Amino acid sequence: MSPTGPAASDFPAVSASGHVTFLGAGPGDPGLLTLRAVEALASADVLVAEPDVLGVVRCHARASVSAPELTVVDAQSTAAGVPVLRDAVNLVMEAAKGGRRVVRAVSGDPGLDGDAGAEMLACAAAGIPFEVVPGVANVVGVPAYAGVPLRDAQGTDVRFVDARTASDRCWTEVGASDATVVVSTTLDSVAAASGELVSAGRKPDTPLTVTVAGTTTRQRTWTATLGTIAQILKQAKVLPSPEGHRPVIAVVGERSSAAQRDQLAWFESKPLFGWKVLVPRTKEQAASLSDQLRSYGAVPHEVPTIAVEPPRTPQQMERAVKGLVTGRYEWIAFTSVNAVKAVREKFEEYGLDARAFAGIKVAAVGEQTAAALVDFGVKPDLVPSGEQSAAGLLEDWPPYDPVFDPIDRVFLPRADIATETLVAGLIELGWEVDDVTAYRTVRASPPPAETREAIKGGGFDAVLFTSSSTVRNLVGIAGKPHNVTVIACIGPATAKTAEEHGLRVDVLSPEPSVHKLAEALAEFGARRRDAAKEAGDPVTRPSERRPGARRRRSTT
């Protein structure tokens, strides 16, 4: 039993009429999903989600989940750029009546969603059991991410207003009070909502913050007053805009003053906030690196520069794996995640598992390689204590001792283009080495045209190069990054290759580690932000400085 609610296996059995979970997906940050929401998604047969939250919840559902697309049925709202989705209740009822477990996901919190309330009533009338999983409400989560507290120690009154449905009486009441007012509206309707409050009695110099795309790395916040917000948005070239229908959260009151935001805007002040960072690796390879970049506020974009293929002649690999089982080796050394994957696939082909490593010492270069082994069920006996490389592994590798080592042979599965450093070093230490090609690396196919154009045109703010081959291959398949793009390299050799290709290296990792590389980029971004602030300049991303790029003001 989970402390936050029942586990997926503890759900009541699906009745003949099915079951519906009304789930709040929060304001947009996937990290704001509750544990209970993740459990419900994992057990769903059908996922009915609004388009703006589908990406947040879909990854937590099973691959086999059915996710019917909501249909726009309000022609008038479509013409206005704000399509209304009205067939959700039909999709939910049809699936539930068929005995299926349905998750109905909405933005923010379902308790504040009028359509979700109507759908709950429909379930109740039809006798369909349902539950509600609350989410972080937009009107609470967005101000928190914008650095705008809604209450102070004196317990300021807080009022919530939906500008689309607010009556004259509502505007009059909030206008006559000194409460903090949180207004849900659209970008092009902010000025009108401000006018309503001024007409109702609020002073034109009352502080106001407006946040669009709240809790996401596209978040932007403007600080103004009720009387100046229209001018501020116009000066920032935000309006007029075809995207004026985008939803925003406006906070009116002393708690939204610019002085406090300077101290409390924690999210938009992240060192790489909004930076689009190119990671020349596959999604699987870049998973932990991309998570780290997101923690700095960046938007990682993975582009594979190499593809992995089986060896042209598999017999050598097959003999080596059989030798593992028959006791031919004292050690096996993995120098990459791909080597682990290649051996694991061959094990599965023969019906073997991690138990075949019993009695064999296992070495691994790098934390990701070690993690891949642990995932396989194997704990490495040796990981370099210093530099995570073949040379670092040799520093810690014991020399062959016929007294303590009954077998003198090492199995080294690796790429076809690997260097001879490790083989030569092991032989010098007295070991016999079966140097086996476990996989071949070939240049990946070019990324989509849109990505290639962004690379060459300065659409990326930074690129992380984790080896010399990633430099050569990226330039080969996609072209040379624009000169405004920040180039970050994992070590001197990679930096030299980048310079040979005409690239200016801005960031060099202090250690040959992808996580130290990301950390160094974050420190570079923080210094850049601080320098702009000290000079009184707007904080911009590198991509905003390319010729023709739109210069936008930042209030962080």
TIGUNU-488691 format. One line per field, with one value per residue (C-alpha): residue number from 1; z, x, y. Coordinates in steps of 0.05 Angstrom, whole numbers, plus 5000, padded with zeros to 4 digits. Example, Ala and Ser with C-alpha at 12.3 -4.5 7.8 and 13.67 -1.06 7.14 Angstrom:
BEGIN
seq	1, 2
pz	5156, 5143
px	5246, 5273
py	4910, 4979
//
This chain:
BEGIN
seq	1, 2, 3, 4, 5, 6, 7, 8, 9, 10, 11, 12, 13, 14, 15, 16, 17, 18, 19, 20, 21, 22, 23, 24, 25, 26, 27, 28, 29, 30, 31, 32, 33, 34, 35, 36, 37, 38, 39, 40, 41, 42, 43, 44, 45, 46, 47, 48, 49, 50, 51, 52, 53, 54, 55, 56, 57, 58, 59, 60, 61, 62, 63, 64, 65, 66, 67, 68, 69, 70, 71, 72, 73, 74, 75, 76, 77, 78, 79, 80, 81, 82, 83, 84, 85, 86, 87, 88, 89, 90, 91, 92, 93, 94, 95, 96, 97, 98, 99, 100, 101, 102, 103, 104, 105, 106, 107, 108, 109, 110, 111, 112, 113, 114, 115, 116, 117, 118, 119, 120, 121, 122, 123, 124, 125, 126, 127, 128, 129, 130, 131, 132, 133, 134, 135, 136, 137, 138, 139, 140, 141, 142, 143, 144, 145, 146, 147, 148, 149, 150, 151, 152, 153, 154, 155, 156, 157, 158, 159, 160, 161, 162, 163, 164, 165, 166, 167, 168, 169, 170, 171, 172, 173, 174, 175, 176, 177, 178, 179, 180, 181, 182, 183, 184, 185, 186, 187, 188, 189, 190, 191, 192, 193, 194, 195, 196, 197, 198, 199, 200, 201, 202, 203, 204, 205, 206, 207, 208, 209, 210, 211, 212, 213, 214, 215, 216, 217, 218, 219, 220, 221, 222, 223, 224, 225, 226, 227, 228, 229, 230, 231, 232, 233, 234, 235, 236, 237, 238, 239, 240, 241, 242, 243, 244, 245, 246, 247, 248, 249, 250, 251, 252, 253, 254, 255, 256, 257, 258, 259, 260, 261, 262, 263, 264, 265, 266, 267, 268, 269, 270, 271, 272, 273, 274, 275, 276, 277, 278, 279, 280, 281, 282, 283, 284, 285, 286, 287, 288, 289, 290, 291, 292, 293, 294, 295, 296, 297, 298, 299, 300, 301, 302, 303, 304, 305, 306, 307, 308, 309, 310, 311, 312, 313, 314, 315, 316, 317, 318, 319, 320, 321, 322, 323, 324, 325, 326, 327, 328, 329, 330, 331, 332, 333, 334, 335, 336, 337, 338, 339, 340, 341, 342, 343, 344, 345, 346, 347, 348, 349, 350, 351, 352, 353, 354, 355, 356, 357, 358, 359, 360, 361, 362, 363, 364, 365, 366, 367, 368, 369, 370, 371, 372, 373, 374, 375, 376, 377, 378, 379, 380, 381, 382, 383, 384, 385, 386, 387, 388, 389, 390, 391, 392, 393, 394, 395, 396, 397, 398, 399, 400, 401, 402, 403, 404, 405, 406, 407, 408, 409, 410, 411, 412, 413, 414, 415, 416, 417, 418, 419, 420, 421, 422, 423, 424, 425, 426, 427, 428, 429, 430, 431, 432, 433, 434, 435, 436, 437, 438, 439, 440, 441, 442, 443, 444, 445, 446, 447, 448, 449, 450, 451, 452, 453, 454, 455, 456, 457, 458, 459, 460, 461, 462, 463, 464, 465, 466, 467, 468, 469, 470, 471, 472, 473, 474, 475, 476, 477, 478, 479, 480, 481, 482, 483, 484, 485, 486, 487, 488, 489, 490, 491, 492, 493, 494, 495, 496, 497, 498, 499, 500, 501, 502, 503, 504, 505, 506, 507, 508, 509, 510, 511, 512, 513, 514, 515, 516, 517, 518, 519, 520, 521, 522, 523, 524, 525, 526, 527, 528, 529, 530, 531, 532, 533, 534, 535, 536, 537, 538, 539, 540, 541, 542, 543, 544, 545, 546, 547, 548, 549, 550, 551, 552, 553, 554, 555, 556
pz	5000, 4979, 5032, 4981, 4963, 4936, 4886, 4817, 4837, 4895, 4851, 4856, 4803, 4739, 4742, 4683, 4679, 4683, 4724, 4711, 4743, 4736, 4740, 4747, 4704, 4735, 4699, 4652, 4688, 4684, 4752, 4785, 4772, 4838, 4854, 4855, 4785, 4759, 4791, 4758, 4690, 4695, 4701, 4648, 4589, 4558, 4565, 4548, 4554, 4531, 4477, 4522, 4575, 4532, 4530, 4606, 4621, 4561, 4581, 4646, 4612, 4583, 4510, 4495, 4524, 4477, 4471, 4427, 4401, 4426, 4372, 4363, 4356, 4367, 4300, 4329, 4380, 4327, 4285, 4346, 4357, 4421, 4402, 4451, 4462, 4478, 4461, 4521, 4561, 4503, 4498, 4573, 4579, 4520, 4545, 4617, 4596, 4559, 4624, 4614, 4662, 4638, 4659, 4641, 4646, 4650, 4658, 4730, 4779, 4759, 4817, 4782, 4713, 4698, 4641, 4686, 4738, 4686, 4665, 4738, 4743, 4680, 4710, 4774, 4736, 4696, 4759, 4735, 4794, 4791, 4832, 4831, 4834, 4849, 4812, 4824, 4802, 4749, 4792, 4848, 4811, 4760, 4810, 4852, 4792, 4774, 4843, 4863, 4933, 4940, 5015, 5068, 5143, 5155, 5116, 5055, 5025, 4958, 4904, 4840, 4778, 4710, 4663, 4612, 4657, 4709, 4719, 4731, 4804, 4809, 4781, 4827, 4889, 4874, 4851, 4916, 4959, 4973, 4963, 4919, 4855, 4811, 4742, 4691, 4623, 4555, 4532, 4489, 4543, 4600, 4586, 4585, 4652, 4681, 4657, 4691, 4757, 4750, 4732, 4794, 4840, 4838, 4830, 4762, 4797, 4831, 4815, 4766, 4739, 4678, 4665, 4601, 4593, 4668, 4700, 4633, 4604, 4557, 4617, 4612, 4663, 4655, 4714, 4706, 4736, 4719, 4681, 4643, 4625, 4554, 4539, 4570, 4526, 4465, 4479, 4490, 4421, 4452, 4426, 4377, 4361, 4328, 4394, 4434, 4453, 4496, 4569, 4622, 4697, 4722, 4795, 4819, 4886, 4927, 4928, 4854, 4860, 4819, 4880, 4907, 4840, 4837, 4899, 4889, 4814, 4827, 4764, 4710, 4744, 4732, 4698, 4631, 4634, 4565, 4531, 4475, 4484, 4430, 4458, 4403, 4433, 4430, 4480, 4517, 4523, 4542, 4592, 4656, 4621, 4594, 4663, 4691, 4637, 4652, 4726, 4702, 4663, 4594, 4539, 4515, 4444, 4430, 4361, 4350, 4312, 4310, 4299, 4329, 4286, 4298, 4278, 4206, 4231, 4295, 4306, 4348, 4395, 4400, 4419, 4472, 4504, 4506, 4538, 4593, 4612, 4608, 4652, 4599, 4630, 4696, 4677, 4629, 4617, 4592, 4564, 4541, 4550, 4480, 4499, 4557, 4511, 4459, 4511, 4543, 4476, 4461, 4531, 4517, 4450, 4486, 4544, 4594, 4648, 4697, 4735, 4679, 4708, 4772, 4788, 4736, 4756, 4720, 4704, 4677, 4651, 4669, 4713, 4657, 4638, 4711, 4716, 4654, 4687, 4751, 4710, 4680, 4751, 4754, 4804, 4775, 4815, 4787, 4765, 4755, 4817, 4776, 4702, 4672, 4611, 4587, 4617, 4683, 4684, 4673, 4732, 4778, 4741, 4781, 4746, 4731, 4790, 4776, 4850, 4859, 4788, 4765, 4695, 4657, 4604, 4597, 4552, 4522, 4482, 4447, 4385, 4319, 4322, 4394, 4408, 4427, 4493, 4538, 4501, 4502, 4576, 4597, 4559, 4593, 4660, 4641, 4618, 4555, 4520, 4475, 4440, 4409, 4364, 4399, 4355, 4299, 4301, 4238, 4224, 4239, 4187, 4182, 4230, 4203, 4159, 4214, 4263, 4211, 4197, 4272, 4280, 4222, 4233, 4307, 4333, 4388, 4447, 4463, 4440, 4484, 4451, 4490, 4443, 4381, 4341, 4361, 4333, 4267, 4259, 4277, 4228, 4176, 4182, 4201, 4187, 4231, 4290, 4282, 4314, 4366, 4393, 4457, 4446, 4507, 4503, 4550, 4546, 4510, 4454, 4438, 4442, 4393, 4344, 4350, 4336, 4276, 4249, 4258, 4323, 4381, 4446, 4502, 4557, 4575, 4627, 4686, 4685, 4629, 4654, 4618, 4683, 4698, 4627, 4639, 4705, 4671, 4619, 4675, 4709, 4643, 4636, 4708, 4696, 4631, 4666, 4724, 4675, 4638, 4702, 4728, 4662, 4664, 4600, 4587, 4600, 4532, 4507, 4458, 4401, 4410, 4388, 4319, 4260, 4250, 4317, 4355, 4416, 4475, 4542, 4604, 4672, 4712
px	5000, 5028, 5028, 4994, 4938, 4928, 4976, 4952, 4942, 4898, 4845, 4776, 4760, 4731, 4656, 4611, 4603, 4677, 4711, 4732, 4789, 4784, 4856, 4888, 4951, 4974, 4995, 5045, 5108, 5108, 5142, 5079, 5039, 5022, 5043, 4970, 4961, 5020, 4989, 4922, 4954, 4993, 4928, 4887, 4855, 4832, 4863, 4819, 4863, 4860, 4912, 4952, 4963, 4969, 5045, 5048, 5008, 5018, 5088, 5060, 5008, 5018, 5040, 4975, 4930, 4877, 4880, 4822, 4830, 4781, 4740, 4727, 4653, 4646, 4657, 4652, 4707, 4750, 4747, 4767, 4828, 4801, 4771, 4722, 4724, 4656, 4657, 4698, 4637, 4615, 4684, 4688, 4617, 4625, 4690, 4666, 4601, 4644, 4676, 4742, 4783, 4784, 4829, 4802, 4860, 4849, 4895, 4905, 4855, 4790, 4753, 4762, 4743, 4670, 4668, 4699, 4645, 4591, 4624, 4626, 4551, 4540, 4579, 4539, 4473, 4494, 4518, 4590, 4639, 4691, 4745, 4779, 4855, 4869, 4923, 4961, 4913, 4939, 4918, 4963, 5020, 5034, 5043, 5088, 5134, 5132, 5157, 5092, 5067, 4992, 4990, 5035, 5042, 4982, 4937, 4920, 4852, 4858, 4804, 4803, 4769, 4758, 4754, 4715, 4656, 4662, 4599, 4595, 4580, 4644, 4686, 4653, 4667, 4740, 4751, 4724, 4769, 4843, 4851, 4903, 4865, 4886, 4856, 4852, 4848, 4883, 4942, 4901, 4848, 4895, 4886, 4810, 4811, 4856, 4806, 4749, 4787, 4804, 4732, 4710, 4754, 4825, 4879, 4915, 4983, 4965, 5022, 5007, 5045, 5025, 5052, 5045, 5062, 5070, 5112, 5143, 5211, 5172, 5147, 5151, 5129, 5118, 5113, 5072, 5011, 4938, 4947, 5011, 5004, 4977, 5037, 5087, 5062, 5063, 5134, 5156, 5127, 5083, 5020, 4989, 5002, 4966, 4980, 4940, 4890, 4942, 4919, 4955, 4951, 4951, 4963, 4940, 4962, 5022, 5048, 5064, 5111, 5174, 5219, 5194, 5200, 5274, 5284, 5232, 5233, 5268, 5244, 5259, 5326, 5353, 5421, 5399, 5326, 5294, 5359, 5350, 5409, 5430, 5452, 5484, 5463, 5404, 5347, 5369, 5441, 5421, 5366, 5402, 5440, 5375, 5343, 5402, 5396, 5321, 5339, 5378, 5317, 5341, 5302, 5346, 5339, 5371, 5401, 5436, 5502, 5519, 5479, 5498, 5496, 5515, 5585, 5593, 5617, 5580, 5619, 5674, 5622, 5585, 5648, 5666, 5597, 5600, 5669, 5639, 5593, 5648, 5697, 5746, 5754, 5776, 5751, 5703, 5712, 5656, 5677, 5609, 5534, 5530, 5579, 5533, 5473, 5508, 5527, 5458, 5424, 5469, 5453, 5378, 5388, 5418, 5368, 5420, 5415, 5460, 5474, 5523, 5571, 5579, 5653, 5675, 5702, 5668, 5699, 5663, 5686, 5639, 5579, 5529, 5562, 5561, 5488, 5472, 5505, 5466, 5403, 5423, 5432, 5508, 5547, 5616, 5677, 5720, 5704, 5761, 5772, 5799, 5791, 5732, 5769, 5810, 5872, 5836, 5815, 5886, 5909, 5867, 5871, 5912, 5970, 5962, 5984, 5986, 5979, 5914, 5886, 5869, 5854, 5895, 5845, 5802, 5740, 5737, 5672, 5676, 5664, 5698, 5731, 5756, 5828, 5882, 5899, 5863, 5886, 5959, 5956, 5924, 5977, 6031, 6000, 6007, 5937, 5915, 5859, 5803, 5790, 5721, 5680, 5612, 5581, 5596, 5586, 5564, 5544, 5471, 5421, 5414, 5362, 5299, 5307, 5278, 5333, 5388, 5364, 5362, 5434, 5462, 5417, 5429, 5364, 5401, 5431, 5484, 5511, 5545, 5601, 5618, 5672, 5711, 5668, 5605, 5637, 5655, 5590, 5544, 5579, 5576, 5502, 5474, 5525, 5567, 5531, 5520, 5572, 5523, 5514, 5553, 5600, 5613, 5665, 5679, 5755, 5816, 5816, 5743, 5756, 5814, 5769, 5716, 5767, 5793, 5722, 5721, 5682, 5695, 5697, 5663, 5659, 5708, 5688, 5737, 5730, 5714, 5642, 5578, 5548, 5608, 5601, 5528, 5547, 5601, 5550, 5503, 5558, 5573, 5499, 5497, 5557, 5527, 5461, 5497, 5539, 5477, 5443, 5504, 5509, 5435, 5423, 5364, 5377, 5375, 5390, 5449, 5400, 5366, 5429, 5433, 5419, 5344, 5327, 5272, 5298, 5253, 5254, 5263, 5237, 5277
py	5000, 5067, 5123, 5168, 5119, 5050, 5020, 5003, 4931, 4953, 4986, 4956, 4905, 4935, 4928, 4916, 4992, 5007, 5060, 5132, 5172, 5247, 5269, 5338, 5343, 5408, 5472, 5441, 5419, 5342, 5340, 5367, 5304, 5270, 5199, 5179, 5207, 5165, 5102, 5115, 5127, 5062, 5022, 5059, 5023, 5089, 5158, 5218, 5279, 5351, 5366, 5413, 5359, 5296, 5302, 5308, 5245, 5199, 5176, 5147, 5104, 5035, 5030, 4994, 5048, 5076, 5152, 5176, 5246, 5298, 5331, 5405, 5416, 5491, 5526, 5596, 5583, 5551, 5614, 5654, 5610, 5578, 5511, 5481, 5406, 5378, 5305, 5283, 5262, 5216, 5184, 5174, 5145, 5098, 5069, 5063, 5029, 4979, 4958, 4994, 5035, 5107, 5165, 5233, 5283, 5358, 5417, 5441, 5412, 5376, 5409, 5476, 5451, 5461, 5410, 5357, 5372, 5360, 5294, 5271, 5284, 5244, 5185, 5190, 5190, 5129, 5092, 5090, 5091, 5146, 5178, 5246, 5255, 5329, 5366, 5430, 5485, 5533, 5593, 5568, 5534, 5588, 5645, 5600, 5587, 5662, 5681, 5715, 5695, 5703, 5713, 5745, 5735, 5780, 5731, 5773, 5755, 5720, 5721, 5679, 5706, 5673, 5732, 5692, 5681, 5737, 5778, 5853, 5837, 5796, 5852, 5902, 5859, 5847, 5918, 5946, 5901, 5904, 5829, 5796, 5778, 5720, 5728, 5671, 5704, 5706, 5747, 5794, 5802, 5823, 5897, 5890, 5852, 5907, 5959, 5922, 5925, 5999, 6015, 5977, 6018, 5990, 6043, 6044, 6039, 5973, 5923, 5868, 5807, 5768, 5698, 5658, 5583, 5579, 5523, 5505, 5526, 5572, 5612, 5687, 5738, 5813, 5861, 5924, 5960, 5957, 6022, 6004, 5930, 5944, 5989, 5940, 5882, 5926, 5950, 5878, 5863, 5809, 5841, 5845, 5772, 5713, 5677, 5727, 5673, 5637, 5630, 5671, 5680, 5752, 5768, 5836, 5865, 5885, 5813, 5819, 5879, 5879, 5885, 5818, 5783, 5802, 5760, 5705, 5689, 5623, 5586, 5638, 5651, 5581, 5585, 5556, 5576, 5567, 5548, 5498, 5451, 5401, 5334, 5292, 5225, 5178, 5188, 5124, 5148, 5219, 5204, 5224, 5281, 5309, 5305, 5344, 5397, 5404, 5416, 5477, 5502, 5479, 5445, 5386, 5362, 5294, 5281, 5214, 5222, 5148, 5085, 5018, 4955, 4882, 4860, 4836, 4768, 4747, 4682, 4715, 4745, 4679, 4641, 4693, 4690, 4614, 4621, 4663, 4606, 4552, 4590, 4615, 4685, 4716, 4785, 4819, 4894, 4939, 5007, 5031, 5023, 4995, 4939, 4921, 4922, 4877, 4824, 4827, 4816, 4757, 4729, 4735, 4701, 4641, 4642, 4666, 4719, 4756, 4691, 4672, 4724, 4683, 4675, 4727, 4795, 4853, 4921, 4982, 5050, 5107, 5115, 5103, 5037, 5016, 5035, 4994, 4934, 4944, 4947, 4880, 4852, 4856, 4897, 4917, 4896, 4951, 5022, 5072, 5114, 5172, 5188, 5150, 5124, 5064, 5097, 5108, 5035, 5012, 5055, 5011, 4944, 4892, 4858, 4784, 4741, 4666, 4652, 4690, 4688, 4618, 4643, 4695, 4717, 4780, 4786, 4856, 4867, 4935, 4976, 4964, 5033, 5029, 5048, 4997, 5032, 4983, 4921, 4942, 4962, 4896, 4856, 4897, 4877, 4804, 4788, 4752, 4791, 4768, 4833, 4822, 4867, 4867, 4921, 4969, 5044, 5078, 5150, 5162, 5186, 5262, 5292, 5325, 5387, 5431, 5408, 5417, 5488, 5503, 5478, 5518, 5579, 5590, 5561, 5524, 5560, 5508, 5441, 5389, 5350, 5287, 5260, 5278, 5231, 5269, 5332, 5300, 5262, 5321, 5366, 5310, 5296, 5364, 5419, 5464, 5499, 5574, 5619, 5645, 5574, 5560, 5501, 5457, 5401, 5343, 5347, 5376, 5324, 5338, 5413, 5406, 5369, 5423, 5478, 5439, 5443, 5519, 5520, 5567, 5527, 5566, 5513, 5458, 5406, 5402, 5326, 5276, 5266, 5284, 5308, 5353, 5379, 5398, 5429, 5471, 5495, 5515, 5554, 5589, 5607, 5634, 5678, 5703, 5720, 5755, 5796, 5820, 5840, 5878, 5915, 5932, 5893, 5847, 5774, 5739, 5669, 5661, 5644, 5711, 5747, 5717, 5763, 5771, 5739, 5773, 5810, 5800, 5833, 5792, 5812, 5761
//
